[in-house]
Amino acid sequence: MKSSKNDEMLTFGGHLEVLRRMLFRIIAVAGAIAMVVFCFKETTWEVLLAPSEWDFCTYRWLESAMQAMGIDFHFEAFNVQMIATDLSSQFMTHITTAVYLGLLGASPYILYELFRFISPALYENERKYSVQVAGIIYVLFLLGVLMSYFVLFPISFRFLGTYSVSAKVVSNITLDSYISTFVSLTLVMGIVFQLPVIAFFLGKLGVVTSEMLARYRKHSFIVIMLVAAIITPPDLMTLILVTIPLYLLYEVSIRVVGWAERPKENGVASLYSLM
């Protein structure tokens, strides 16, 4: 039986005041982190520009894996020049990037503040499970960010940055284009990695079943390959590196929906136990 909700009822104006204070704290924390990121310029941009180097760690890992399988494989060295076309573009890109990283760094605190804001309206057991769901969503988002940084973006940059229709055409990538592509791919992968959570709630609503997802495995694999082909360059290795984790997420989603269908288990707790 659910426990009673918080007896303290706020007026509409009181809720607005609480929301205003919460937003102020979030902006303050995100702004402080953004300022730290902005001040440590060399370290920040060394990390951000690392995927554009020909000897990025991902390439070394792939070479080591190939050599472990007895395949003598090496990536060719490449050099892509980046330019700034506007007088203020480097400074403005530095500021916007610091803001992005500030929000990313403050995201655990943002989730905490959002939970504090909605928790008075939740029952005691709902509060516990909402923390678990928020934690799972955040972990999956971080996995998507890491997937983008170490796999999708560096290989995409390598292919697109070195692709040329003619030897007469030289590619000079703008810094704005680099950062916008980096942020876009990172957000896409962060959202794509929420597939198990989305499947869980669809399963609880009865929209999908584990039997249905298992039956359409082959069809889903084709769809996943098409999605991977859309968000990656037309390169077989990149396609494989992106398709495999996405399909594994689909398999996890089948298990998650199966747990959600169990009537004797609390759905959110089941989802948490899978992680």
C-alpha positions as CSV (number, residue, x, y, z in Angstrom):
1,M,0.0,0.0,0.0
2,K,1.3,3.4,-0.9
3,S,2.3,5.8,1.8
4,S,0.6,9.2,2.0
5,K,2.0,12.1,0.0
6,N,3.6,15.1,1.5
7,D,1.1,17.0,3.5
8,E,2.7,20.4,2.8
9,M,0.7,21.9,-0.2
10,L,2.1,25.0,-1.9
11,T,0.2,27.6,-3.8
12,F,0.8,28.2,-7.5
13,G,2.9,31.2,-6.6
14,G,4.9,29.1,-4.1
15,H,5.6,26.5,-6.8
16,L,6.9,29.2,-9.1
17,E,9.1,30.5,-6.3
18,V,10.6,27.1,-5.7
19,L,11.1,26.6,-9.4
20,R,12.8,30.0,-9.7
21,R,15.2,29.1,-6.9
22,M,15.9,25.7,-8.4
23,L,16.7,27.2,-11.8
24,F,18.9,29.8,-10.2
25,R,20.9,27.1,-8.4
26,I,21.2,25.0,-11.6
27,I,22.4,28.0,-13.6
28,A,24.9,28.9,-10.9
29,V,26.4,25.4,-10.7
30,A,26.4,25.0,-14.5
31,G,27.9,28.4,-14.9
32,A,30.7,27.7,-12.3
33,I,31.6,24.5,-14.1
34,A,31.6,26.3,-17.5
35,M,33.9,29.0,-16.1
36,V,36.3,26.3,-14.9
37,V,36.2,24.6,-18.3
38,F,36.7,28.0,-20.0
39,C,39.8,28.8,-17.9
40,F,41.4,25.4,-18.5
41,K,41.5,26.1,-22.2
42,E,44.5,24.0,-23.2
43,T,43.3,20.8,-21.4
44,T,39.7,21.2,-22.6
45,W,40.6,21.6,-26.3
46,E,43.2,18.9,-26.1
47,V,40.4,16.5,-25.1
48,L,37.9,17.9,-27.7
49,L,40.4,17.9,-30.6
50,A,41.9,14.5,-29.7
51,P,39.4,12.5,-32.0
52,S,40.7,14.6,-35.0
53,E,44.2,13.2,-34.6
54,W,45.4,10.3,-36.8
55,D,46.8,8.4,-33.8
56,F,43.7,8.7,-31.6
57,C,43.4,5.9,-29.0
58,T,40.5,4.3,-30.9
59,Y,42.7,3.6,-33.9
60,R,45.4,2.2,-31.7
61,W,42.9,-0.1,-30.0
62,L,41.6,-1.3,-33.3
63,E,45.1,-2.0,-34.6
64,S,46.0,-3.9,-31.5
65,A,42.7,-6.0,-31.8
66,M,43.5,-6.8,-35.5
67,Q,47.1,-7.7,-34.7
68,A,45.8,-10.0,-31.8
69,M,43.8,-11.8,-34.4
70,G,46.8,-12.2,-36.6
71,I,45.9,-9.5,-39.1
72,D,48.6,-7.0,-39.9
73,F,46.5,-3.8,-40.1
74,H,47.4,-0.2,-39.7
75,F,45.5,3.0,-40.2
76,E,47.2,5.4,-42.6
77,A,48.2,8.8,-41.2
78,F,46.1,11.8,-42.1
79,N,46.1,15.5,-41.5
80,V,43.1,17.7,-41.6
81,Q,43.5,21.4,-41.1
82,M,40.9,23.3,-39.1
83,I,40.3,27.0,-39.7
84,A,38.3,29.9,-38.2
85,T,36.7,32.0,-40.8
86,D,35.3,34.9,-38.6
87,L,37.3,37.2,-36.4
88,S,35.3,36.2,-33.3
89,S,34.6,32.6,-34.2
90,Q,37.2,31.0,-32.0
91,F,36.3,33.1,-28.9
92,M,32.5,32.5,-29.4
93,T,33.1,28.8,-30.0
94,H,35.1,28.6,-26.9
95,I,32.3,30.2,-24.9
96,T,29.5,28.0,-26.3
97,T,31.6,24.9,-25.9
98,A,32.3,25.8,-22.2
99,V,28.5,26.2,-21.8
100,Y,27.8,22.8,-23.3
101,L,30.4,21.1,-21.1
102,G,29.1,23.0,-18.1
103,L,25.6,21.6,-18.6
104,L,27.0,18.2,-19.2
105,G,29.2,18.4,-16.0
106,A,26.2,19.7,-14.0
107,S,23.8,17.1,-15.3
108,P,23.9,14.9,-12.1
109,Y,23.1,18.0,-10.1
110,I,20.4,19.0,-12.5
111,L,18.8,15.6,-12.1
112,Y,19.0,15.9,-8.3
113,E,17.3,19.3,-8.4
114,L,14.6,18.1,-10.7
115,F,14.0,15.1,-8.3
116,R,13.8,17.5,-5.3
117,F,11.2,19.6,-7.2
118,I,8.9,16.7,-8.1
119,S,9.4,14.5,-5.0
120,P,6.8,16.2,-2.8
121,A,4.2,15.1,-5.3
122,L,5.3,11.5,-5.2
123,Y,4.6,8.6,-2.9
124,E,7.4,7.2,-0.9
125,N,7.9,4.1,-3.2
126,E,7.6,6.3,-6.3
127,R,10.4,8.5,-5.0
128,K,12.7,5.5,-4.6
129,Y,12.0,4.1,-8.1
130,S,12.2,7.5,-9.7
131,V,15.8,7.9,-8.4
132,Q,16.6,4.5,-9.9
133,V,15.1,5.4,-13.3
134,A,16.9,8.7,-13.3
135,G,20.2,6.9,-12.5
136,I,19.7,4.4,-15.3
137,I,18.8,7.2,-17.8
138,Y,21.9,9.1,-16.9
139,V,24.2,6.0,-17.1
140,L,22.8,5.2,-20.5
141,F,23.3,8.7,-21.7
142,L,26.9,8.7,-20.6
143,L,27.5,5.4,-22.4
144,G,26.1,7.1,-25.5
145,V,28.4,10.0,-25.0
146,L,31.4,7.7,-24.7
147,M,30.3,5.7,-27.7
148,S,30.2,8.9,-29.7
149,Y,33.5,10.3,-28.5
150,F,35.6,7.1,-28.8
151,V,33.9,5.4,-31.8
152,L,31.4,7.3,-33.9
153,F,32.8,10.8,-34.1
154,P,36.6,10.0,-34.6
155,I,35.8,7.5,-37.4
156,S,33.3,9.8,-39.0
157,F,35.7,12.7,-38.8
158,R,38.5,10.6,-40.4
159,F,36.3,9.5,-43.3
160,L,34.5,12.9,-44.0
161,G,37.6,15.0,-43.3
162,T,39.8,13.1,-45.7
163,Y,37.2,12.4,-48.3
164,S,38.0,14.3,-51.6
165,V,36.2,14.3,-54.9
166,S,39.4,15.6,-56.6
167,A,43.1,16.2,-55.7
168,K,42.4,19.9,-56.7
169,V,40.0,20.3,-53.8
170,V,41.5,20.7,-50.3
171,S,39.3,20.3,-47.2
172,N,39.7,22.9,-44.5
173,I,37.2,22.2,-41.7
174,T,35.9,25.1,-39.8
175,L,36.0,25.0,-36.0
176,D,32.3,25.7,-35.9
177,S,31.5,22.7,-38.1
178,Y,33.7,20.5,-36.0
179,I,32.0,21.4,-32.7
180,S,28.5,21.4,-34.1
181,T,29.0,17.9,-35.6
182,F,30.6,16.7,-32.3
183,V,27.7,18.0,-30.2
184,S,25.0,16.7,-32.7
185,L,26.4,13.1,-32.8
186,T,26.9,13.1,-29.0
187,L,23.3,14.1,-28.4
188,V,22.0,11.6,-31.0
189,M,23.9,8.7,-29.4
190,G,22.9,9.8,-25.9
191,I,19.2,9.6,-27.0
192,V,19.6,6.4,-28.9
193,F,21.1,4.7,-25.9
194,Q,17.8,5.3,-24.0
195,L,16.2,2.5,-26.1
196,P,15.9,0.1,-23.1
197,V,14.2,2.7,-20.9
198,I,11.8,3.6,-23.8
199,A,11.1,-0.1,-24.4
200,F,10.4,-0.6,-20.6
201,F,7.7,2.1,-20.5
202,L,6.2,0.9,-23.8
203,G,6.1,-2.6,-22.3
204,K,4.4,-1.3,-19.1
205,L,1.8,0.4,-21.3
206,G,1.2,-2.7,-23.3
207,V,2.3,-1.2,-26.6
208,V,5.0,-3.8,-27.2
209,T,5.7,-7.2,-25.7
210,S,8.9,-9.2,-25.4
211,E,7.5,-11.9,-27.7
212,M,6.8,-9.2,-30.4
213,L,10.3,-7.8,-30.1
214,A,11.9,-11.3,-30.2
215,R,9.7,-12.2,-33.2
216,Y,10.9,-9.2,-35.2
217,R,14.6,-9.6,-34.4
218,K,15.7,-9.9,-38.0
219,H,13.6,-7.0,-39.1
220,S,14.9,-4.9,-36.2
221,F,18.5,-5.8,-37.2
222,I,17.9,-4.4,-40.7
223,V,16.3,-1.3,-39.3
224,I,19.3,-0.8,-36.9
225,M,21.7,-1.2,-39.7
226,L,19.8,1.4,-41.7
227,V,19.9,3.8,-38.8
228,A,23.6,3.1,-38.2
229,A,24.2,3.8,-42.0
230,I,22.4,7.1,-41.7
231,I,24.3,8.4,-38.7
232,T,27.7,7.1,-39.8
233,P,29.8,7.6,-42.9
234,P,29.6,5.0,-45.7
235,D,32.4,2.9,-44.2
236,L,32.0,-0.8,-43.4
237,M,34.1,-0.8,-40.2
238,T,32.1,2.2,-38.8
239,L,28.9,0.6,-39.7
240,I,29.8,-2.6,-37.8
241,L,31.2,-0.7,-34.8
242,V,27.9,1.2,-34.4
243,T,25.5,-1.6,-35.4
244,I,26.8,-4.1,-32.8
245,P,26.1,-1.9,-29.6
246,L,22.8,-0.7,-31.0
247,Y,21.7,-4.3,-31.6
248,L,22.9,-5.3,-28.1
249,L,20.7,-2.5,-26.8
250,Y,17.8,-4.0,-28.6
251,E,18.5,-7.4,-27.0
252,V,18.6,-5.7,-23.6
253,S,15.3,-4.0,-24.4
254,I,13.7,-7.5,-25.0
255,R,14.8,-8.6,-21.5
256,V,13.6,-5.3,-20.0
257,V,10.2,-5.6,-21.6
258,G,10.1,-9.2,-20.3
259,W,10.7,-8.0,-16.8
260,A,8.1,-5.3,-17.2
261,E,5.5,-7.9,-18.1
262,R,5.9,-9.8,-14.8
263,P,2.9,-9.0,-12.7
264,K,4.5,-9.8,-9.3
265,E,7.5,-7.6,-9.8
266,N,7.7,-3.9,-9.6
267,G,8.6,-2.8,-13.1
268,V,11.1,-0.1,-12.2
269,A,12.8,-2.3,-9.7
270,S,13.1,-4.9,-12.3
271,L,14.6,-2.5,-14.7
272,Y,17.1,-1.4,-12.1
273,S,18.1,-5.0,-11.3
274,L,19.0,-5.6,-15.0
275,M,21.6,-2.8,-14.8
